[in-house]
Amino acid sequence: MWDFFIKYPDPQSAAMSDPKQIQEMIQPLGLSERRSVALVKMSNDYLNKDWKEDPDVLYGIGKYASDAYRIFCLGQWKDVVPKDSALVNYRTFLERMYQEKT
């Protein structure tokens, strides 16, 4: 992981990289071919798409990442119905805290 961040310290450098170089670096993680291509595509989307209100437009973003972004970064926890148990627990905690204040 640290080797990756040293070689690609920002989205610009990752977006312009050769997926084959990333693939070699992340080989021990498994699925390195798919993951290397995804890292390059997501870096491009991060730089070129308007995603701050809708992270779903980023390549490779699934429900968990989208829900977590909306809960933690946008504060939209009331509008999110997560399936991940940790996010469900956190949303329940926030809901209880909100109800205690009102």
Backbone as a printed PyTorch tensor [residue, N CA C, xyz], in Angstrom:
tensor([[[  0.8260,  -1.1850,   0.0000],
         [  0.0000,   0.0000,   0.0000],
         [  0.8750,   1.2550,   0.0000]],

        [[  1.8800,   1.2560,   0.8650],
         [  2.7120,   2.4670,   0.9500],
         [  3.5020,   2.6800,  -0.3290]],

        [[  3.9520,   1.6020,  -0.9420],
         [  4.6560,   1.7280,  -2.2200],
         [  3.7490,   2.3740,  -3.2670]],

        [[  2.4790,   1.9810,  -3.2570],
         [  1.5170,   2.5640,  -4.1990],
         [  1.3990,   4.0650,  -3.9640]],

        [[  1.2250,   4.4750,  -2.7020],
         [  1.0430,   5.8970,  -2.4120],
         [  2.3110,   6.7170,  -2.6430]],

        [[  3.4610,   6.0880,  -2.5260],
         [  4.7080,   6.7950,  -2.8440],
         [  4.8020,   7.0230,  -4.3490]],

        [[  4.4780,   5.9970,  -5.1130],
         [  4.5650,   6.1120,  -6.5780],
         [  3.4340,   6.9550,  -7.1550]],

        [[  2.2530,   6.8730,  -6.5400],
         [  1.0660,   7.6020,  -7.0130],
         [  0.5040,   8.4180,  -5.8510]],

        [[  1.1200,   9.5570,  -5.5390],
         [  0.7190,  10.3150,  -4.3550],
         [ -0.5770,  11.1080,  -4.5000]],

        [[ -1.1250,  11.1760,  -5.7080],
         [ -2.3460,  11.9510,  -5.9230],
         [ -3.1490,  11.3240,  -7.0660]],

        [[ -4.4080,  11.7310,  -7.2090],
         [ -5.2340,  11.1320,  -8.2660],
         [ -4.6900,  11.3890,  -9.6740]],

        [[ -4.0220,  12.5220,  -9.8710],
         [ -3.4860,  12.8270, -11.2000],
         [ -2.4670,  11.7730, -11.6290]],

        [[ -1.5650,  11.4220, -10.7310],
         [ -0.5430,  10.4470, -11.1020],
         [ -1.1390,   9.0540, -11.2870]],

        [[ -2.1360,   8.7040, -10.4910],
         [ -2.7960,   7.4020, -10.6610],
         [ -3.6040,   7.3690, -11.9530]],

        [[ -4.2510,   8.4810, -12.2860],
         [ -5.0760,   8.5320, -13.4960],
         [ -4.2420,   8.3870, -14.7610]],

        [[ -2.9960,   8.8190, -14.7160],
         [ -2.1360,   8.7770, -15.9010],
         [ -1.2320,   7.5450, -15.9180]],

        [[ -1.4000,   6.6650, -14.9750],
         [ -0.5040,   5.5150, -14.8660],
         [ -0.8860,   4.3990, -15.8300]],

        [[  0.0330,   3.5070, -16.0040],
         [ -0.1810,   2.3040, -16.7930],
         [ -0.7560,   1.2350, -15.8590]],

        [[ -1.9530,   0.7450, -16.1310],
         [ -2.5420,  -0.2650, -15.2500],
         [ -1.6480,  -1.4880, -15.0280]],

        [[ -0.8150,  -1.8100, -16.0060],
         [  0.0820,  -2.9690, -15.8560],
         [  1.0920,  -2.7540, -14.7280]],

        [[  1.5770,  -1.5160, -14.5600],
         [  2.4990,  -1.2260, -13.4580],
         [  1.7980,  -1.3600, -12.1090]],

        [[  0.5740,  -0.8670, -12.0530],
         [ -0.2050,  -1.0010, -10.8110],
         [ -0.4900,  -2.4680, -10.5510]],

        [[ -0.8270,  -3.1900, -11.5930],
         [ -1.1400,  -4.6130, -11.4620],
         [  0.0110,  -5.3710, -10.8100]],

        [[  1.2240,  -5.0970, -11.2470],
         [  2.3880,  -5.7590, -10.6510],
         [  2.5240,  -5.4100,  -9.1690]],

        [[  2.2480,  -4.1710,  -8.8520],
         [  2.4130,  -3.7020,  -7.4840],
         [  1.3730,  -4.3090,  -6.5320]],

        [[  0.1530,  -4.4900,  -7.0130],
         [ -0.9160,  -4.9710,  -6.1300],
         [ -1.2130,  -6.4590,  -6.3010]],

        [[ -0.3790,  -7.1510,  -7.0350],
         [ -0.5590,  -8.5880,  -7.2870],
         [ -0.8710,  -9.3880,  -6.0130]],

        [[ -0.1880,  -9.1500,  -4.8810],
         [ -0.4630,  -9.9510,  -3.6840],
         [ -1.9060,  -9.8300,  -3.1570]],

        [[ -2.6250,  -8.7870,  -3.5630],
         [ -4.0020,  -8.6180,  -3.1050],
         [ -4.9810,  -9.5360,  -3.8230]],

        [[ -4.5920, -10.0320,  -4.9640],
         [ -5.5030, -10.8200,  -5.7860],
         [ -6.3220,  -9.9110,  -6.6860]],

        [[ -6.8730, -10.4560,  -7.7390],
         [ -7.6660,  -9.7060,  -8.7150],
         [ -6.9400,  -8.4530,  -9.1850]],

        [[ -5.6300,  -8.5500,  -9.3170],
         [ -4.8280,  -7.3590,  -9.5970],
         [ -5.1260,  -6.7260, -10.9500]],

        [[ -5.4580,  -7.5300, -11.9470],
         [ -5.7480,  -6.9420, -13.2630],
         [ -6.9900,  -6.0650, -13.1830]],

        [[ -8.0520,  -6.5980, -12.5980],
         [ -9.2990,  -5.8380, -12.4750],
         [ -9.1150,  -4.6090, -11.5800]],

        [[ -8.4280,  -4.7940, -10.4660],
         [ -8.2480,  -3.6900,  -9.5150],
         [ -7.3610,  -2.5890, -10.0930]],

        [[ -6.3460,  -2.9440, -10.8520],
         [ -5.4620,  -1.9230, -11.4180],
         [ -6.2170,  -1.0580, -12.4230]],

        [[ -7.0220,  -1.6750, -13.2580],
         [ -7.8350,  -0.9160, -14.2220],
         [ -8.8390,  -0.0380, -13.4750]],

        [[ -9.4420,  -0.5770, -12.4250],
         [-10.4160,   0.1850, -11.6430],
         [ -9.7730,   1.4030, -10.9800]],

        [[ -8.5590,   1.2510, -10.4680],
         [ -7.8720,   2.3830,  -9.8320],
         [ -7.6300,   3.5140, -10.8220]],

        [[ -7.2500,   3.1810, -12.0340],
         [ -7.0110,   4.2000, -13.0540],
         [ -8.3360,   4.8610, -13.4570]],

        [[ -9.3730,   4.0620, -13.6970],
         [-10.6740,   4.6240, -14.0960],
         [-11.2760,   5.4850, -12.9880]],

        [[-11.1980,   5.0210, -11.7570],
         [-11.7600,   5.7990, -10.6550],
         [-10.9840,   7.1020, -10.4660]],

        [[ -9.6720,   7.0590, -10.6130],
         [ -8.8710,   8.2790, -10.4970],
         [ -9.2670,   9.2900, -11.5680]],

        [[ -9.5010,   8.8130, -12.7810],
         [ -9.9620,   9.7020, -13.8560],
         [-11.3200,  10.3010, -13.5240]],

        [[-12.2400,   9.4820, -13.0460],
         [-13.5620,   9.9860, -12.6750],
         [-13.4660,  10.9990, -11.5390]],

        [[-12.6290,  10.7140, -10.5660],
         [-12.4410,  11.6130,  -9.4300],
         [-12.0040,  12.9970,  -9.9000]],

        [[-11.1490,  13.0180, -10.9010],
         [-10.6390,  14.2810, -11.4250],
         [-11.5920,  14.9730, -12.3800]],

        [[-12.3770,  14.2030, -13.1450],
         [-13.1170,  14.7820, -14.2630],
         [-14.6350,  14.8110, -14.1310]],

        [[-15.1730,  14.1460, -13.1510],
         [-16.6280,  14.1290, -13.0110],
         [-17.0570,  14.9430, -11.7940]],

        [[-18.2880,  15.4340, -11.8460],
         [-18.8630,  16.1620, -10.7180],
         [-19.5030,  15.1320,  -9.7890]],

        [[-18.7570,  14.6980,  -8.7790],
         [-19.1700,  13.5740,  -7.9460],
         [-19.4590,  13.9550,  -6.4930]],

        [[-19.1870,  15.1690,  -6.0980],
         [-19.2480,  15.5020,  -4.6720],
         [-20.6510,  15.4140,  -4.0780]],

        [[-21.6590,  15.5440,  -4.8960],
         [-23.0290,  15.3600,  -4.4110],
         [-23.5780,  13.9800,  -4.7570]],

        [[-22.9200,  13.3010,  -5.6810],
         [-23.3750,  11.9770,  -6.1060],
         [-22.1770,  11.0810,  -6.4060]],

        [[-21.6370,  10.4140,  -5.3900],
         [-20.4540,   9.5790,  -5.6070],
         [-20.7120,   8.3660,  -6.4930]],

        [[-21.9660,   8.0630,  -6.7700],
         [-22.2940,   6.9100,  -7.6100],
         [-21.7430,   7.0480,  -9.0250]],

        [[-21.4010,   8.2620,  -9.4600],
         [-20.8730,   8.4530, -10.8060],
         [-19.4150,   8.0160, -10.9090]],

        [[-18.7560,   7.7770,  -9.7690],
         [-17.3710,   7.3230,  -9.7930],
         [-17.3080,   5.8400, -10.1500]],

        [[-16.3950,   5.4950, -11.0210],
         [-16.2260,   4.1020, -11.4220],
         [-15.9030,   3.2450, -10.1990]],

        [[-16.6210,   2.1440, -10.0620],
         [-16.3300,   1.1840,  -8.9990],
         [-16.9900,   1.4570,  -7.6630]],

        [[-17.7220,   2.5410,  -7.5560],
         [-18.3790,   2.8440,  -6.2820],
         [-19.6160,   1.9770,  -6.1520]],

        [[-19.6760,   1.2690,  -5.0630],
         [-20.8320,   0.4240,  -4.7880],
         [-21.7030,   1.0330,  -3.6990]],

        [[-22.6790,   0.2850,  -3.2770],
         [-23.6370,   0.7700,  -2.2910],
         [-22.9660,   1.1500,  -0.9750]],

        [[-22.0480,   0.3170,  -0.4860],
         [-21.4080,   0.6150,   0.7940],
         [-20.6790,   1.9600,   0.7490]],

        [[-19.8360,   2.1550,  -0.2640],
         [-19.0660,   3.4040,  -0.3630],
         [-19.9890,   4.6020,  -0.5420]],

        [[-21.0160,   4.4440,  -1.3520],
         [-21.9690,   5.5230,  -1.5690],
         [-22.7080,   5.8700,  -0.2760]],

        [[-23.1920,   4.8480,   0.4210],
         [-23.8910,   5.0820,   1.6900],
         [-22.9720,   5.7210,   2.7260]],

        [[-21.7420,   5.2160,   2.8330],
         [-20.7950,   5.7600,   3.8070],
         [-20.4790,   7.2200,   3.4930]],

        [[-20.2810,   7.5600,   2.2390],
         [-20.0020,   8.9410,   1.8540],
         [-21.1730,   9.8440,   2.2220]],

        [[-22.3830,   9.3850,   1.9130],
         [-23.5580,  10.2060,   2.2110],
         [-23.7560,  10.3810,   3.7260]],

        [[-23.4890,   9.3350,   4.4930],
         [-23.6570,   9.4170,   5.9430],
         [-22.5680,  10.2780,   6.5690]],

        [[-21.3010,   9.9570,   6.2960],
         [-20.1820,  10.6050,   6.9910],
         [-19.7730,  11.9470,   6.4040]],

        [[-19.8370,  12.0910,   5.0930],
         [-19.3350,  13.3100,   4.4580],
         [-20.4190,  14.3350,   4.1610]],

        [[-21.5910,  13.8640,   3.7550],
         [-22.6590,  14.7940,   3.4010],
         [-23.6810,  14.9960,   4.5180]],

        [[-23.6220,  14.1330,   5.5370],
         [-24.5820,  14.2600,   6.6420],
         [-26.0060,  13.8980,   6.2510]],

        [[-26.1690,  13.0910,   5.2320],
         [-27.5040,  12.7260,   4.7390],
         [-27.9880,  11.4080,   5.3390]],

        [[-27.6280,  11.1340,   6.5790],
         [-27.9360,   9.8470,   7.1900],
         [-29.4230,   9.5560,   7.2530]],

        [[-30.2550,  10.5900,   7.3390],
         [-31.7120,  10.3650,   7.3960],
         [-32.2370,   9.7970,   6.0800]],

        [[-31.5630,  10.0870,   4.9780],
         [-32.0250,   9.6740,   3.6530],
         [-31.4120,   8.3600,   3.1760]],

        [[-30.4770,   7.8130,   3.9410],
         [-29.7620,   6.6140,   3.5210],
         [-30.3370,   5.3960,   4.2360]],

        [[-30.5600,   4.3350,   3.4740],
         [-31.0000,   3.0580,   4.0390],
         [-29.9020,   2.0390,   3.7530]],

        [[-28.9140,   1.9810,   4.6480],
         [-27.7900,   1.0830,   4.3870],
         [-28.1400,  -0.3760,   4.6180]],

        [[-27.3680,  -1.2540,   3.9830],
         [-27.5050,  -2.6910,   4.2060],
         [-26.3440,  -3.2260,   5.0440]],

        [[-25.2050,  -2.5460,   5.0070],
         [-24.0450,  -2.9610,   5.7780],
         [-24.3470,  -2.8120,   7.2740]],

        [[-24.0380,  -3.8330,   8.0470],
         [-24.4180,  -3.8360,   9.4670],
         [-23.7530,  -2.7140,  10.2580]],

        [[-22.5020,  -2.3900,   9.9670],
         [-21.8410,  -1.3050,  10.6880],
         [-22.5000,   0.0380,  10.3760]],

        [[-22.8610,   0.2570,   9.1230],
         [-23.5500,   1.5000,   8.7630],
         [-24.9550,   1.5370,   9.3390]],

        [[-25.6190,   0.4000,   9.3740],
         [-26.9510,   0.3310,   9.9890],
         [-26.8480,   0.7040,  11.4700]],

        [[-25.8530,   0.1390,  12.1550],
         [-25.6760,   0.4430,  13.5750],
         [-25.3740,   1.9160,  13.8000]],

        [[-24.5350,   2.4920,  12.9790],
         [-24.1960,   3.9080,  13.1280],
         [-25.4010,   4.7910,  12.8410]],

        [[-26.1490,   4.4540,  11.8000],
         [-27.3590,   5.2330,  11.4860],
         [-28.3650,   5.1380,  12.6310]],

        [[-28.5200,   3.9530,  13.2050],
         [-29.4170,   3.7690,  14.3580],
         [-28.9540,   4.6270,  15.5290]],

        [[-27.6530,   4.6650,  15.7750],
         [-27.0860,   5.5070,  16.8270],
         [-27.4240,   6.9750,  16.5720]],

        [[-27.2200,   7.4360,  15.3450],
         [-27.5310,   8.8320,  15.0170],
         [-29.0140,   9.1270,  15.1850]],

        [[-29.8460,   8.1930,  14.7860],
         [-31.2840,   8.3590,  14.9070],
         [-31.6850,   8.5070,  16.3760]],

        [[-31.1240,   7.6770,  17.2400],
         [-31.4210,   7.7670,  18.6730],
         [-30.9470,   9.0860,  19.2480]],

        [[-29.7470,   9.5080,  18.8700],
         [-29.2190,  10.7980,  19.3460],
         [-30.1080,  11.9480,  18.8940]],

        [[-30.5770,  11.8900,  17.6560],
         [-31.4470,  12.9170,  17.1150],
         [-32.7810,  12.9450,  17.8670]],

        [[-33.3270,  11.7750,  18.1510],
         [-34.6080,  11.6970,  18.8640],
         [-34.4840,  12.2100,  20.2890]],

        [[-33.3600,  11.9880,  20.9380],
         [-33.1420,  12.4830,  22.3000],
         [-33.0840,  13.9970,  22.3480]],

        [[-32.5850,  14.6100,  21.2840],
         [-32.4610,  16.0680,  21.2290],
         [-33.7800,  16.7550,  20.9370]],

        [[-34.7200,  16.0210,  20.3080],
         [-36.0040,  16.6580,  19.9390],
         [-37.0870,  16.3200,  20.9160]]])
